[in-house]
Amino acid sequence: MAAITITGKKKLKTISEEIQEQFPYLFVVFLGEEAQKQTEEKGGKVKALSFEHTLAAVRTVTPKVTTDISIHGLTKVSTLENNFRKEYGLNLQISYANEKGAYYTKGKLDDMTLTQLNTYLEENGYKKNHKLYKK
């Protein structure tokens, strides 16, 4: 499994597709600060950032030294989410879906690696290749 390299020039849609290609039971949602606060405080439906933006266009932190994030199967969910917040000032949520709806990871799921979480969701009947946007 090849590592996914995240750069500021990539569209959010491309990042999402690359992650889902390697981890088909996962998908990502990018949230602005207000939407992130809502998920933490009261949950419910939130408005995600448009997948048509590049990462550079929506990030709120510009690193002094260009830092690319590398994602692979041994990356913990919480580590990936924290790295996006630290390096880009952006809220990335690893998510999953079933027939009832879509959910963000929390608790024990945040402590899993991407491969572990993908396998867990597959074994427990969650949706594969969930899409938030139309191609």
N, C-alpha and C positions, 0 to 999 in steps of 0.2 A: 504494500500500500504506500503510495507516494505521499509525501507531505504536501500540504496546500500552503502556498505562500500568499500572504495578504499584503497588498501594497495600496497606497492612496489612490492610484490610478484606476483601480478596479471598481466596476459598478457593484452596488449592493446585490443586484440580481446575479452577477457572476459569482460573487462570494457564496451566495446562497446555493446556487447550482453546483458549485464545486464541492461544497460540504455535503450536499444531499447525494451527489454521485457516489461518494465514498461511504456515506452513512445514510442509507435510504429511509430509515425509520425516523430520522431527525430532520428538522428544518430550523432555519434561523429567522428571527424577527429583530429588526433594528428599531429602537425606540428613542424618541427625544426625551429630554429630562422630565417634562410634565407627565408623559405617558408612563415612564418608568416609575415615577412617584406614585401614580395611580395604582399600578400593579402591586406595589409594595404595601399600600395602605388599604385599598378596598377591592382590588381586582376588577373583574368585569372586562368588557370589550374595550380595547384601546386602539388608537390610531397609530399604526406603524409608519416609519419613514418610507418614502417611495423607493422602490427597488431600482428606479431609473437613475438615481443619483450616484455619483462616484463617492467613494469613501472620503476622499479629500474635500468634497463639497459639503459634507454633512458633519464631519468631525468638529469637535469643539476645542480640541487640543492639537496643536501642531508641535511635534517633537523638535527639539533643537538639533538632534541627530536623527536622521531617518532610521526608523526602526520598523522592520517588517515582522509580522507575526507568522510563525510557522505552526500549522495545525496537522496533527497526525493522530493515529488511533489511541496512543497512550496519553494524549492530552486530557486532563480532567475538565469536566464541564465548568466547574467554578473557576479554574485557572484561565480558561479561554474567555469567559465572560469578564473576569477581572482584568485580563490583559487588554481587552478592547477598551474598557473604561479608563485604564491607566494610560495607555499609549495614544488613544484617539479621542478620549472624552466621550465615547459613544457607548450606548447601552445595547449590547447584543444579548438576546435571549435564545438559548437552545430550547427548542420546543418539540412537541410530539402531538399526535392526534389519534382519536378513535371515532367511532360513529356518533358520539355525543358532542364532540367539540375538540378544540385545540387547547393545549396547556403548556405553561412554562415549567421548566424543571425547578425543583426546590428540594430541600432536605437531603435524603440519602441519594437522590438522583444526581444532585450537584457534586457529590463525592465520587461518582463513577467516571471512568474514562469514556471517551466518545465510543470506542468499540464496545465496552461493557454495556453502556446505555443502549446502543443500537441493538445488540443481541438481546438484552432484557425486553425491549419493546417488541422485537420480532417474536420472541417466545411467548409473549403475553397478548398477542393478537391486535397490536396497534396498527394504524394505517401506514402503508409504505408510499413514499413519494408524494406526500401531502404538498399542495401548492397554494400559495397565497396570492399569486398573480397569474395572469394568462400569458403564455408565450407568444 
